[in-house]
Amino acid sequence: MTNKDMFEDAFPQDKQIGGSHYKFLRIQPYEFISKNDLSFFQGNVIKYVVRYPYKNGIQDLEKIIHYCQLEILKLKDEPKHGKQNKKDANYK
């Protein structure tokens, strides 16, 4: 292993596998998603919103719609099971 390889493994946030569509961003989607405690579906919306112009265009926009629909379904299902959305509770 060369010294360069050692540093690549030490800083995984600087590595992107399979393209460069996130490299130019000021903040990486994973960092925004993590620091804002977003759900899986919300996180995917963020990911596809920032990448659609540079990767899969309309297909990524369709994925955004799909993940929004899944988030809506999840939110509608939560009250049936007695769960309260923790983010909604913080804003009341």
C-alpha positions in Angstrom: 0.0 0.0 0.0 1.3 3.4 -0.9 1.1 6.4 1.4 -1.7 7.9 -0.8 -3.8 4.7 -0.5 -3.4 4.9 3.3 -4.9 8.4 3.4 -7.8 7.4 1.1 -8.8 4.8 3.6 -8.4 7.2 6.5 -10.7 9.8 4.9 -13.7 7.9 3.4 -15.7 11.2 3.1 -13.2 12.3 0.4 -13.9 9.2 -1.7 -16.7 8.6 -4.1 -17.3 5.3 -5.7 -19.0 5.2 -9.1 -18.9 8.7 -10.5 -18.1 12.3 -9.6 -21.6 13.8 -9.3 -21.2 14.7 -5.6 -17.5 15.9 -5.7 -18.3 19.5 -6.6 -20.8 20.1 -3.8 -19.9 22.3 -0.8 -21.5 19.8 1.6 -22.0 16.2 0.8 -25.5 14.8 1.0 -24.6 12.2 3.6 -23.3 14.9 5.9 -26.5 17.1 5.5 -28.7 14.0 6.0 -26.8 12.8 9.0 -26.5 16.2 10.8 -30.2 16.9 10.2 -31.4 13.4 11.4 -33.4 12.8 8.3 -35.3 9.6 7.6 -34.2 7.2 4.9 -36.8 8.5 2.5 -36.0 12.2 3.2 -32.3 11.4 2.8 -32.9 9.9 -0.6 -34.9 13.0 -1.7 -31.9 15.2 -0.8 -29.5 12.8 -2.6 -31.4 12.8 -5.8 -32.2 16.5 -5.7 -28.5 17.4 -5.7 -27.5 14.9 -8.3 -30.2 14.8 -10.9 -28.7 17.5 -13.2 -25.4 15.7 -13.3 -26.3 12.0 -13.4 -29.7 10.6 -14.4 -31.9 13.6 -15.1 -35.6 12.7 -15.3 -35.1 9.3 -13.8 -33.7 10.9 -10.6 -36.6 13.3 -10.6 -39.0 10.4 -10.7 -37.1 8.8 -7.8 -37.6 12.0 -5.8 -41.3 11.7 -6.4 -41.3 8.1 -5.4 -39.4 8.7 -2.2 -41.8 11.6 -1.3 -44.7 9.2 -1.9 -43.1 6.6 0.4 -42.5 9.3 3.1 -46.1 10.3 2.9 -47.2 6.7 3.2 -44.9 6.3 6.3 -46.3 9.4 7.9 -49.9 8.4 7.3 -49.2 4.9 8.7 -47.5 6.2 11.9 -50.6 7.4 13.8 -52.2 4.0 13.3 -49.5 2.5 15.5 -49.5 5.2 18.1 -46.2 6.7 17.0 -45.7 10.5 17.0 -43.4 12.0 14.5 -40.5 13.3 16.7 -39.8 16.2 14.3 -43.4 17.4 14.3 -43.4 17.2 18.2 -40.5 19.7 18.2 -42.3 22.3 16.2 -45.5 22.3 18.3 
